[in-house]
Amino acid sequence: TRLFNELSARGVDPTSKFPGELRWACAKLLFQRIDVSGPDRGHDNLMLIGPGGAGKTSMILKMATHDRLLVGDQPMVIHLEPESGRVTDYQNPTSLYEKFGVPVRNVRTKEDLGEAMRHTEHFGRVLVDTPPLPLPLKEGRSILRRVQSILRPLRPLDVHFVLDATRALGNLDQTVLPHLPIRPSAVAMTHLDEMTTWGRLIEWLIALDLPIQFASGGSEVPEGARVFSLEWFVEDVMDL
């Protein structure tokens, strides 16, 4: 793999029988190659995009209920509904947000957004929960063009791609991201509690070439989310 090739070029044996040494070599590479510039936790609106099951709704729920993850007053969630018949087995998360006391408005059209925006002035910022993208990601361009069209009046809008850490082991093609109609400016990483091997994930994080700003693992609300830091990732997640 590319990770092993890079480690070999640095004089590290990827087949070493000493896993601790290999982990430390990976950790050093992470510190050199991954951007972890801190998130703007001010008042910009934030939208999460990603495949179905990546954890967008869970991450937004944790962000909206966490007392330190975002600054400012209570955020409001705009849930952008998929087109009718476009997504099978889709579950509207409105009741989940309401269960935790998070203000939420469902939006399907530009007119719906206009109505929702009349309520945004009472909140510190808006968090946008978007329809799931299909895999491969390139097939989600039409969905993102619709999202872009509906949400055009909602500015400023920071876009994070939600990366399921377990799915990084699969067939996600990160080279598509810069060519999507909506290009993410950062990454939010989820399902870290389910990871048991790190090589493929580290490759993915390096290849994405985007700042990693938020992370979550576990189902606890809101404790399962945090601002991402390499020190925490290396010490607590990689167990070094």
C-alpha positions in Angstrom: 0.0 0.0 0.0 1.0 3.6 -0.3 1.4 3.9 3.5 3.8 0.9 3.6 5.7 2.3 0.6 6.2 5.6 2.3 7.2 3.9 5.6 9.7 1.8 3.6 11.1 4.9 2.0 11.7 6.3 5.5 13.6 3.2 6.5 10.8 1.5 8.5 10.1 -2.2 7.9 6.2 -2.5 7.5 6.5 -6.2 8.1 8.2 -5.6 11.5 7.4 -8.2 14.2 7.3 -5.3 16.7 3.8 -3.7 16.2 4.7 -0.9 18.7 7.5 0.3 16.5 5.3 0.2 13.5 2.6 2.2 15.3 5.0 4.8 16.4 6.3 5.2 12.8 2.7 5.6 11.6 2.1 8.2 14.4 5.2 10.2 13.3 4.0 10.1 9.7 0.5 11.4 10.9 2.1 14.4 12.7 4.0 15.3 9.5 1.3 14.8 6.9 -2.1 15.5 8.4 -3.6 19.0 8.8 -5.4 19.4 12.1 -5.9 23.2 12.1 -8.5 24.0 14.7 -12.1 24.4 13.6 -13.8 27.8 13.5 -16.2 27.3 16.4 -17.6 30.8 16.0 -20.9 31.5 14.3 -20.5 30.2 10.7 -23.2 27.8 9.7 -22.1 24.2 9.3 -23.2 21.5 6.8 -22.3 17.8 6.9 -22.3 15.7 3.8 -21.5 12.0 3.3 -22.7 8.6 2.5 -25.7 7.0 4.2 -24.8 5.5 7.6 -21.6 7.6 7.9 -23.0 9.3 11.1 -24.1 12.8 9.9 -27.2 13.0 12.0 -25.5 11.5 15.1 -22.6 14.0 14.7 -24.9 17.0 14.4 -27.0 15.8 17.3 -23.8 15.6 19.5 -22.6 19.0 18.3 -26.0 20.7 18.9 -26.2 19.3 22.5 -22.5 19.7 23.5 -21.8 22.6 25.8 -18.2 23.1 24.7 -17.9 21.8 21.1 -19.4 24.9 19.5 -19.5 28.4 21.0 -22.4 30.7 21.0 -26.1 30.3 21.6 -28.2 27.2 21.0 -27.8 26.1 17.3 -30.8 25.3 15.1 -30.8 22.2 12.8 -32.1 22.4 9.2 -32.8 18.9 8.0 -32.7 18.8 4.2 -35.1 16.1 3.1 -34.3 13.9 0.1 -36.4 14.1 -3.0 -39.5 11.9 -2.9 -38.7 8.4 -3.9 -35.0 9.1 -4.2 -33.9 7.2 -1.1 -35.4 3.9 0.1 -35.7 3.0 3.8 -35.0 6.7 4.7 -35.9 7.6 8.3 -36.6 11.2 9.1 -34.5 12.2 12.1 -36.8 15.0 13.3 -38.1 13.1 16.3 -34.6 12.2 17.4 -33.6 15.9 17.4 -36.8 16.8 19.2 -36.1 14.1 21.8 -32.9 15.9 22.8 -34.5 19.3 22.7 -32.8 20.4 19.5 -34.8 22.9 17.4 -35.2 21.5 13.9 -36.9 22.5 10.7 -37.5 20.2 7.7 -36.7 21.7 4.3 -37.4 20.2 0.9 -37.7 23.3 -1.3 -36.3 26.9 -1.6 -39.6 28.1 -0.1 -39.2 25.8 2.9 -35.7 27.2 3.4 -37.1 30.8 3.3 -39.6 29.9 6.0 -36.9 28.2 8.1 -34.5 31.2 7.8 -37.1 33.4 9.4 -36.4 31.5 12.6 -32.6 31.4 12.4 -32.0 34.8 13.8 -33.0 33.5 17.2 -30.1 30.9 17.2 -26.3 31.1 17.3 -25.8 29.2 14.1 -27.4 26.7 11.8 -26.3 23.0 11.4 -27.5 21.4 8.2 -28.2 17.6 8.0 -28.2 16.5 4.4 -29.6 13.6 2.4 -27.3 10.5 2.1 -24.9 10.4 -0.8 -24.7 7.1 -2.8 -21.6 5.1 -3.4 -19.6 5.6 -5.5 -19.6 9.2 -4.6 -19.5 10.4 -8.2 -23.2 9.3 -8.5 -24.1 11.9 -5.8 -23.5 14.9 -8.0 -27.2 15.5 -8.8 -28.0 15.3 -5.1 -25.4 17.9 -4.2 -26.5 20.2 -7.0 -30.0 20.2 -5.6 -28.6 20.8 -2.1 -26.5 23.7 -3.4 -29.5 25.2 -5.2 -31.8 25.1 -2.2 -29.2 26.3 0.4 -27.7 29.1 -1.7 -29.2 31.9 0.6 -27.7 30.3 3.7 -24.3 32.0 4.1 -21.6 31.7 5.3 -21.7 27.9 5.2 -18.8 25.6 6.2 -18.9 22.1 4.7 -17.5 19.0 6.3 -17.3 15.6 4.8 -18.2 12.9 7.3 -15.9 9.9 7.1 -16.9 6.7 8.7 -13.6 5.3 9.9 -14.7 1.7 9.3 -15.7 2.5 5.7 -12.3 3.9 4.9 -11.3 0.3 4.6 -13.7 -0.1 1.7 -14.1 1.4 -1.7 -14.6 5.1 -1.0 -12.8 7.1 -3.7 -11.4 10.2 -2.1 -10.1 11.5 -5.4 -13.8 12.4 -6.3 -14.2 14.9 -3.4 -12.5 17.9 -5.0 -14.7 17.5 -8.1 -18.1 17.4 -6.4 -20.5 20.3 -6.9 -20.1 21.0 -3.1 -16.5 20.7 -2.1 -15.8 20.0 1.6 -13.3 22.2 3.5 -12.7 19.8 6.4 -13.4 16.3 7.7 -15.5 15.0 10.6 -14.5 11.4 11.5 -17.0 9.0 13.0 -17.2 5.4 14.3 -13.7 5.5 15.7 -14.8 3.2 18.5 -15.3 0.4 16.0 -11.8 0.5 14.5 -9.3 -2.3 15.2 -6.7 -1.6 12.4 -5.3 1.8 11.4 -3.2 1.4 8.3 -5.9 2.0 5.7 -7.5 4.8 7.7 -4.2 6.6 8.0 -3.7 6.3 4.2 -7.2 7.8 3.7 -6.6 10.7 6.1 -3.3 11.6 4.3 -4.9 11.2 0.9 -7.9 13.4 1.7 -5.6 16.4 2.2 -8.2 18.2 4.3 -8.1 19.4 7.9 -9.7 16.9 10.3 -11.7 19.0 12.8 -14.2 16.8 14.6 -14.4 13.2 15.7 -16.9 10.9 17.4 -17.1 7.4 18.6 -19.8 5.6 20.6 -23.5 6.4 20.9 -23.3 8.7 23.9 -25.0 12.1 23.4 -23.2 14.5 23.6 -20.1 13.0 25.1 -19.3 10.9 22.0 -18.1 13.9 20.0 -15.0 16.0 20.4 -12.6 18.4 18.6 -10.0 16.2 16.8 -6.4 16.4 17.9 -3.5 14.2 16.7 -2.3 13.8 20.3 -5.7 12.3 21.4 -5.9 10.2 18.3 -2.4 8.7 18.8 -2.6 8.2 22.5 -6.2 7.2 23.1 -7.4 5.7 19.7 -4.2 4.1 18.5 -3.3 3.3 22.1 0.3 4.5 22.1 
